Amino acid sequence: MSILGVESVVFGVADLAEHTRFWTDFGLPPESATEDETVFRLASGSRVIVLRRGDPRLPAPDPFVGDGVKETVWGVDTAENLERIAASLASEVEVTRDGDGTVRCLCPDGQPIALRVWDKRPVVSETSPVNTPANFPRFNQHRIWRRKAIPKTINHVVFFSPDYVASFEFYERHLGFRYVDHSKGTGIFARADGTFEHHSIFWVNCDLPIAPDHFKFMHIAFGMDDIDEVMLGANIMEAKGWKNQSMNSSGGISRHRISSAIYYYCDMPGHAGEAEYHADTDYLDDNWVPRAWDFRFGSLLWSNNAPPIFRGDNIPWDMTFDADRRSFEPFRKSKPGKLPVNGKLAELTDDDEHAL
């Protein structure tokens, strides 16, 4: 085990007060606030840090124009593993270190990342048993009645990538991320080795019509206890005037087919991306066999409001197991460099490559 998940996400925004209001309404527990920054800390110890654009603590040059996540900080379990990861990164990209030991680099796709040792906190949460007509474990018992949506974890982050296959392989090569699922032509889902949520990061293909032509933040997902908490959060955000009109949105609460997760997206102010309430996702370990999906099925939203391409009786269920990563080849733009072979990393030669 080494990477335990997202330790912090660092936003750069034009209107600090408006973004502070957004995250407060969203349910993030505030930790501190000044004229220059607002910090929220979740039950897991993960932080959302909001800074003004141009703050000297943000990566320079700015990875993309406008508001959004400017840096993702991954939490590492031990100092020894941090050193191992730093040495691996330094073999391919320039690595810098802060006085507190934080390691920083710029990924080849343009994503600034940081890594530091993280004492991740155990999360205490509870959900009510679910009754069905044939099985009713919640017998003579009322459901938990929630008054506020309180995100407890950062489950994953999502970015547009100009070469999403290479983006994943860089994370795998140096950070030990696991290949989970591939929505063919859309993106790759990957899990940090110290987590069990379906994915810790998802890279979306910049070649899609909805996508920019460069690296850019898309959304961040927060772990909630159950669908009740997701519904409550959605209702609170709507009542406070926050909209749900993003390109990812089905117009309401829905469920992803690939990860099984119930979700609700909410647009951040300043076109900064989307915040996602996320519950009942699949949980995995290294026994999981990666899968490749037709993008229409894998991306299908469980909602009549979904775009027509994702609805209808002709959506193909052509999921295949993909441990050999054959599904990558039609979408590969650059040399793989190294790929796992029999559990080990091996160099590939030009003769080993599959021509597109």
C-alpha positions as CSV (number, residue, x, y, z in Angstrom):
1,M,0.0,0.0,0.0
2,S,1.2,3.5,-0.7
3,I,-1.2,6.1,-2.0
4,L,-4.3,6.4,0.2
5,G,-6.3,8.7,-2.0
6,V,-6.8,12.5,-2.4
7,E,-5.3,14.4,0.5
8,S,-6.2,17.8,-0.8
9,V,-7.5,19.6,-3.9
10,V,-6.4,23.1,-4.4
11,F,-8.7,25.5,-6.3
12,G,-7.7,28.8,-7.8
13,V,-10.8,31.0,-8.3
14,A,-11.6,34.6,-9.1
15,D,-14.3,35.1,-6.5
16,L,-13.2,33.6,-3.2
17,A,-16.3,34.6,-1.3
18,E,-18.7,33.0,-3.8
19,H,-16.8,29.7,-3.9
20,T,-16.7,29.7,-0.1
21,R,-20.4,30.1,0.0
22,F,-20.8,27.3,-2.6
23,W,-18.8,24.7,-0.6
24,T,-20.4,25.8,2.7
25,D,-23.9,25.2,1.1
26,F,-22.6,21.9,-0.4
27,G,-22.0,20.7,3.2
28,L,-18.2,20.7,3.5
29,P,-17.0,21.3,7.1
30,P,-15.1,24.6,7.3
31,E,-11.7,24.6,9.0
32,S,-10.4,28.1,8.5
33,A,-11.0,31.2,6.5
34,T,-9.0,34.4,5.8
35,E,-9.1,37.1,3.1
36,D,-6.8,34.9,1.0
37,E,-8.0,31.4,1.4
38,T,-10.7,29.1,2.7
39,V,-10.0,25.6,3.9
40,F,-12.6,22.8,4.4
41,R,-11.6,19.5,6.0
42,L,-13.7,16.3,5.6
43,A,-14.0,13.4,8.1
44,S,-11.3,11.4,6.3
45,G,-8.9,14.3,6.7
46,S,-9.1,15.3,3.1
47,R,-9.1,19.0,2.4
48,V,-10.6,21.4,-0.2
49,I,-8.4,24.5,-0.3
50,V,-9.7,27.5,-2.1
51,L,-7.2,30.3,-3.1
52,R,-7.5,33.4,-5.3
53,R,-6.2,33.0,-8.8
54,G,-2.7,34.3,-8.9
55,D,-1.9,33.3,-5.4
56,P,1.9,32.5,-5.2
57,R,1.1,29.1,-3.6
58,L,-0.6,27.9,-6.8
59,P,1.3,26.2,-9.6
60,A,2.9,28.5,-12.1
61,P,2.3,28.8,-14.9
62,D,-1.4,28.2,-14.4
63,P,-2.3,24.8,-15.9
64,F,-5.4,26.2,-17.5
65,V,-7.3,29.4,-17.9
66,G,-10.1,30.2,-15.5
67,D,-11.3,28.7,-12.2
68,G,-10.9,25.1,-11.1
69,V,-8.6,22.6,-9.4
70,K,-5.1,23.8,-10.0
71,E,-3.3,21.0,-8.0
72,T,-4.2,17.5,-6.8
73,V,-2.4,16.4,-3.7
74,W,-2.2,12.6,-3.2
75,G,-1.7,11.2,0.3
76,V,1.0,8.6,0.8
77,D,1.1,6.2,3.8
78,T,4.8,6.3,4.7
79,A,7.9,8.5,4.2
80,E,9.6,5.5,2.7
81,N,7.0,5.1,0.0
82,L,7.0,8.8,-0.6
83,E,10.7,8.6,-1.3
84,R,10.2,5.6,-3.6
85,I,7.5,7.4,-5.6
86,A,9.6,10.6,-5.8
87,A,12.6,8.7,-7.2
88,S,10.4,7.1,-9.8
89,L,8.9,10.4,-10.9
90,A,12.4,12.0,-11.1
91,S,13.4,9.4,-13.7
92,E,10.9,11.0,-16.1
93,V,9.9,14.5,-15.0
94,E,11.4,17.3,-12.9
95,V,10.6,16.9,-9.2
96,T,10.7,19.7,-6.5
97,R,10.3,19.5,-2.7
98,D,8.9,21.9,-0.2
99,G,10.3,22.4,3.3
100,D,7.6,20.2,4.8
101,G,8.6,17.3,2.5
102,T,5.8,17.7,-0.1
103,V,6.9,16.4,-3.5
104,R,5.7,18.2,-6.6
105,C,5.9,17.7,-10.3
106,L,4.1,18.4,-13.6
107,C,2.7,15.4,-15.4
108,P,3.4,15.1,-19.1
109,D,-0.3,15.8,-19.8
110,G,0.0,19.2,-18.0
111,Q,-1.5,18.2,-14.6
112,P,0.3,19.6,-11.6
113,I,0.3,17.1,-8.7
114,A,1.8,16.9,-5.3
115,L,2.4,14.0,-2.8
116,R,2.9,14.1,0.9
117,V,2.7,11.7,3.9
118,W,-0.9,11.6,5.1
119,D,-2.4,10.3,8.3
120,K,-5.7,9.4,6.8
121,R,-8.5,9.3,9.3
122,P,-11.0,6.4,9.6
123,V,-14.5,7.5,8.7
124,V,-17.6,6.7,10.8
125,S,-20.8,6.6,8.8
126,E,-24.1,4.8,8.9
127,T,-26.9,4.0,6.6
128,S,-30.3,2.4,7.1
129,P,-31.0,-1.2,5.9
130,V,-33.0,-1.3,2.7
131,N,-36.3,-3.1,2.7
132,T,-37.7,-4.9,-0.3
133,P,-41.1,-6.7,-0.7
134,A,-39.3,-10.0,0.0
135,N,-36.7,-8.9,2.4
136,F,-37.2,-6.4,5.2
137,P,-34.2,-6.1,7.5
138,R,-35.4,-2.7,8.8
139,F,-38.3,-4.3,10.7
140,N,-40.2,-2.2,13.3
141,Q,-37.5,0.5,12.7
142,H,-37.7,3.9,11.1
143,R,-35.1,5.1,8.6
144,I,-32.3,7.4,9.7
145,W,-33.7,10.9,9.1
146,R,-31.0,13.3,7.9
147,R,-31.1,17.1,8.2
148,K,-27.9,18.0,6.3
149,A,-25.7,16.5,3.6
150,I,-22.2,16.0,5.0
151,P,-19.6,14.8,2.5
152,K,-17.1,12.5,4.3
153,T,-14.5,11.6,1.7
154,I,-13.1,12.7,-1.6
155,N,-13.8,9.7,-3.8
156,H,-12.3,10.8,-7.1
157,V,-11.3,13.6,-9.4
158,V,-11.8,13.9,-13.1
159,F,-9.7,15.7,-15.8
160,F,-9.8,16.1,-19.5
161,S,-6.6,14.7,-21.1
162,P,-5.2,15.2,-24.6
163,D,-3.8,11.6,-24.3
164,Y,-5.9,9.8,-21.7
165,V,-4.1,6.4,-22.2
166,A,-0.7,8.0,-21.6
167,S,-2.1,9.9,-18.6
168,F,-3.2,6.7,-17.0
169,E,0.1,4.9,-17.8
170,F,2.1,7.7,-16.2
171,Y,0.1,7.3,-13.0
172,E,0.5,3.5,-13.1
173,R,4.2,3.6,-13.9
174,H,5.1,6.0,-11.0
175,L,2.2,6.1,-8.5
176,G,1.1,2.5,-8.7
177,F,-2.5,3.2,-9.8
178,R,-4.6,0.2,-10.9
179,Y,-6.4,0.0,-14.2
180,V,-10.1,-0.6,-13.4
181,D,-12.4,0.1,-16.4
182,H,-12.1,1.6,-19.9
183,S,-15.0,3.4,-21.5
184,K,-13.7,3.0,-25.0
185,G,-12.9,6.4,-26.6
186,T,-14.1,8.2,-23.6
187,G,-11.7,7.6,-20.8
188,I,-9.9,5.3,-18.3
189,F,-10.9,4.8,-14.6
190,A,-8.0,4.1,-12.2
191,R,-7.8,3.3,-8.5
192,A,-5.0,4.3,-6.1
193,D,-3.5,1.2,-4.6
194,G,-4.4,2.2,-1.0
195,T,-8.1,2.7,-1.7
196,F,-11.1,0.6,-2.4
197,E,-13.6,3.0,-4.2
198,H,-14.1,2.1,-7.8
199,H,-11.9,4.9,-9.0
200,S,-9.7,7.6,-7.6
201,I,-9.3,9.4,-10.9
202,F,-10.8,9.4,-14.4
203,W,-9.2,10.9,-17.5
204,V,-11.7,12.0,-20.2
205,N,-10.6,12.1,-23.8
206,C,-10.1,15.6,-25.2
207,D,-11.1,14.4,-28.6
208,L,-14.8,14.2,-27.5
209,P,-17.1,16.9,-28.9
210,I,-17.8,18.1,-25.3
211,A,-14.2,18.4,-24.4
212,P,-11.6,21.2,-24.5
213,D,-8.4,20.6,-26.6
214,H,-6.1,20.7,-23.6
215,F,-5.8,19.4,-20.0
216,K,-8.5,20.8,-17.8
217,F,-10.3,20.0,-14.6
218,M,-13.8,18.5,-15.0
219,H,-15.3,17.4,-11.6
220,I,-14.7,16.2,-8.1
221,A,-16.8,13.6,-6.3
222,F,-17.5,13.3,-2.6
223,G,-18.5,10.2,-0.7
224,M,-22.0,10.2,0.9
225,D,-23.6,7.6,3.1
226,D,-26.6,6.8,0.9
227,I,-29.2,7.9,-1.6
228,D,-31.1,9.8,1.1
229,E,-28.1,12.0,1.7
230,V,-27.6,12.6,-2.0
231,M,-31.2,13.6,-2.4
232,L,-31.0,15.9,0.6
233,G,-27.9,17.6,-0.7
234,A,-29.5,18.0,-4.1
235,N,-32.6,19.6,-2.6
236,I,-30.6,21.9,-0.4
237,M,-28.4,23.1,-3.2
238,E,-31.4,23.7,-5.5
239,A,-33.1,25.6,-2.7
240,K,-30.1,27.8,-2.3
241,G,-30.0,28.6,-6.0
242,W,-27.2,26.4,-7.2
243,K,-27.9,25.0,-10.7
244,N,-27.5,21.5,-12.1
245,Q,-27.1,22.2,-15.8
246,S,-23.6,20.8,-16.6
247,M,-22.8,18.7,-19.6
248,N,-22.4,15.7,-17.4
249,S,-25.8,16.2,-15.8
250,S,-28.9,14.1,-16.4
251,G,-30.9,16.9,-14.8
252,G,-31.2,15.1,-11.5
253,I,-30.1,12.2,-9.4
254,S,-29.0,9.2,-11.4
255,R,-26.8,6.1,-11.3
256,H,-23.6,5.4,-13.3
257,R,-23.5,2.0,-14.9
258,I,-19.8,1.4,-14.9
259,S,-19.2,2.2,-11.2
260,S,-22.8,1.6,-10.0
261,A,-22.6,4.9,-8.1
262,I,-25.6,7.1,-7.4
263,Y,-24.8,10.7,-8.1
264,Y,-25.9,14.3,-8.4
265,Y,-23.8,16.9,-10.1
266,C,-23.8,20.6,-9.2
267,D,-22.2,23.4,-11.2
268,M,-19.6,25.4,-9.3
269,P,-19.5,29.2,-9.7
270,G,-17.3,30.8,-12.3
271,H,-17.6,27.8,-14.7
272,A,-15.0,26.1,-12.4
273,G,-16.3,22.5,-13.0
274,E,-18.7,20.3,-11.1
275,A,-19.1,19.0,-7.6
276,E,-20.6,15.5,-7.3
277,Y,-22.5,13.9,-4.4
278,H,-21.6,10.2,-4.8
279,A,-23.0,7.1,-3.0
280,D,-23.1,3.3,-3.2
281,T,-20.2,3.0,-5.6
282,D,-18.5,-0.4,-6.3
283,Y,-15.6,-1.2,-3.9
284,L,-12.7,-3.2,-5.4
285,D,-9.3,-4.7,-4.6
286,D,-6.6,-6.2,-6.7
287,N,-8.7,-9.3,-7.5
288,W,-10.8,-7.0,-9.8
289,V,-10.4,-7.8,-13.5
290,P,-10.5,-4.6,-15.7
291,R,-13.2,-4.3,-18.2
292,A,-13.7,-2.4,-21.5
293,W,-17.1,-1.0,-22.4
294,D,-18.9,0.5,-25.4
295,F,-19.0,4.2,-24.4
296,R,-22.8,4.4,-24.9
297,F,-23.4,1.7,-22.4
298,G,-20.6,2.5,-20.0
299,S,-21.5,6.2,-19.9
300,L,-25.3,5.6,-19.9
301,L,-27.1,7.7,-17.3
302,W,-30.0,6.0,-15.5
303,S,-32.4,8.8,-16.4
304,N,-34.8,9.8,-19.1
305,N,-33.1,13.2,-19.2
306,A,-29.9,11.7,-20.6
307,P,-28.8,12.7,-24.1
308,P,-30.5,10.4,-26.7
309,I,-27.2,8.8,-27.7
310,F,-27.1,7.2,-24.2
311,R,-30.7,6.0,-24.3
312,G,-32.8,3.5,-26.2
313,D,-33.0,-0.2,-26.8
314,N,-30.0,-0.4,-29.2
315,I,-27.4,0.4,-26.6
316,P,-24.9,-2.4,-27.0
317,W,-23.8,-4.5,-24.0
318,D,-20.4,-5.5,-25.3
319,M,-18.4,-5.4,-22.1
320,T,-15.2,-7.5,-22.3
321,F,-12.6,-8.3,-19.7
322,D,-9.5,-6.4,-20.6
323,A,-6.5,-7.5,-18.5
324,D,-4.4,-7.4,-21.6
325,R,-5.4,-3.8,-22.4
326,R,-6.1,-4.5,-26.0
327,S,-8.8,-1.9,-25.8
328,F,-6.2,0.8,-25.4
329,E,-4.5,0.4,-28.8
330,P,-7.0,2.2,-31.0
331,F,-6.9,5.2,-28.7
332,R,-3.2,5.3,-28.0
333,K,-1.4,8.5,-29.2
334,S,2.1,8.0,-27.8
335,K,4.5,5.2,-27.0
336,P,3.6,3.3,-23.9
337,G,7.2,3.3,-22.6
338,K,6.6,0.7,-19.9
339,L,3.7,-1.7,-19.4
340,P,3.1,-4.4,-16.8
341,V,4.1,-7.8,-18.0
342,N,3.5,-10.7,-15.7
343,G,3.1,-8.4,-12.7
344,K,6.4,-6.6,-13.5
345,L,7.3,-3.5,-15.4
346,A,9.1,-4.2,-18.7
347,E,10.5,-1.9,-21.3
348,L,8.9,-2.1,-24.8
349,T,10.7,-1.8,-28.0
350,D,9.4,-0.4,-31.3
351,D,8.9,-4.0,-32.5
352,D,6.6,-4.7,-29.5
353,E,4.3,-1.8,-30.3
354,H,1.0,-2.3,-32.1
355,A,0.7,0.1,-35.0
356,L,-2.5,2.1,-35.1
